[in-house]
Amino acid sequence: MNMREIKFRAWDKINKDMFNVESINFQERRVYKDTVSYRKFEDIDLMQYTGLKDKNNKEIYEGDILFESFGERYYKVVFKNGNFRTEFEGYFDEYSFDLIDVVLDLCEINGNIYENSELMEEVR
């Protein structure tokens, strides 16, 4: 059985940029960008890698916005109820799919909720 790769990225609320997480220190409540640079938990939003890739072989993380070409629809990637899901903004109960059920060969990452907030209008 193959295990999913556990990786994180973080949105830096201070510098307003995304970075790959090298390590997490839970005792000190810090997330490290590299061996020296870090941010405190309260200064970041942490996002986990889903273990899946889009049609361009890009890794899909929580917070990504996917565009599905067949139905020409945008989805937001979230982690809810113990699994990764795609959702239409504001319609979690009615319009939500397990990420694994979405045809990823038809999906590509168009951005994320932090750097491309204008796409959130398309998710509605």
C-alpha positions in Angstrom: 0.0 0.0 0.0 1.4 3.4 -1.0 1.2 6.1 1.6 0.3 9.6 0.6 3.1 12.1 0.7 2.6 14.5 3.7 3.5 18.1 2.7 2.3 21.5 3.6 2.5 25.0 2.3 1.6 28.2 4.2 0.2 31.6 3.4 2.3 34.2 5.2 -0.2 36.8 6.6 2.6 39.3 7.3 4.4 39.2 3.9 1.3 38.2 1.9 3.1 35.3 0.1 3.0 31.6 -0.1 5.8 29.3 0.9 6.6 25.6 1.1 6.9 24.4 4.7 10.2 22.7 5.5 9.2 21.7 9.1 6.7 22.4 11.9 7.6 22.7 15.5 4.5 22.1 17.5 6.1 22.9 20.9 7.3 26.3 19.8 4.2 26.8 17.6 6.4 27.7 14.6 6.4 26.8 10.9 9.8 26.9 9.2 10.3 28.1 5.6 13.9 26.9 5.8 16.4 26.1 8.6 16.3 29.6 9.9 13.2 31.5 8.7 10.0 30.8 10.5 6.5 32.2 11.2 4.4 31.7 14.3 1.2 29.7 13.9 -1.0 32.8 14.3 0.9 34.5 11.4 0.1 31.8 8.8 -2.7 29.7 7.2 -1.5 26.2 6.8 -2.6 24.1 3.8 -2.0 20.4 3.3 -1.1 18.6 0.0 -3.9 16.3 -1.1 -1.7 13.7 -2.6 -3.3 14.4 -6.0 -2.2 16.3 -9.1 -4.1 18.2 -11.8 -4.0 17.5 -15.5 -0.7 19.4 -15.8 0.9 17.3 -13.0 0.7 20.2 -10.5 0.3 19.2 -6.9 -3.2 20.1 -5.5 -3.3 21.7 -2.0 -6.1 22.9 0.2 -7.1 26.4 -0.8 -6.4 25.8 -4.5 -9.0 26.8 -7.1 -9.5 24.2 -9.8 -11.1 24.9 -13.2 -12.9 21.9 -14.7 -13.0 22.2 -18.4 -15.9 19.8 -19.2 -18.5 21.6 -17.1 -16.6 24.9 -17.2 -16.8 25.2 -13.5 -14.5 26.5 -10.7 -14.1 24.6 -7.5 -12.4 25.4 -4.2 -10.3 22.6 -2.6 -11.1 22.2 1.1 -10.6 19.7 3.9 -13.9 18.9 5.7 -15.3 15.9 7.4 -12.1 14.0 7.3 -11.3 14.2 3.6 -10.4 16.6 0.8 -13.4 17.9 -1.1 -14.2 20.4 -3.8 -17.0 22.8 -3.2 -18.9 25.7 -4.8 -18.6 28.7 -2.5 -21.6 28.9 -0.2 -23.1 25.5 -1.2 -21.2 23.0 0.9 -24.2 20.8 1.8 -25.7 20.6 -1.7 -22.7 21.0 -4.1 -19.7 19.3 -2.6 -17.7 16.4 -4.0 -14.9 14.2 -2.7 -11.8 15.4 -4.5 -11.1 11.9 -5.6 -14.5 11.8 -7.4 -13.7 14.9 -9.5 -12.2 13.9 -12.9 -8.7 15.4 -12.4 -7.7 14.8 -16.0 -10.2 17.6 -16.8 -9.1 19.9 -14.0 -6.3 22.4 -13.7 -5.2 24.7 -10.9 -6.1 28.3 -11.8 -4.8 29.8 -8.6 -5.6 29.8 -4.9 -7.9 31.6 -2.4 -5.1 34.0 -1.2 -3.2 35.1 -4.4 -6.2 34.9 -6.7 -9.2 36.1 -4.6 -10.9 37.4 -7.7 -11.5 33.8 -8.8 -13.6 33.2 -5.7 -16.4 35.0 -7.6 -16.2 32.2 -10.2 -16.6 29.6 -7.5 -20.0 30.9 -6.6 
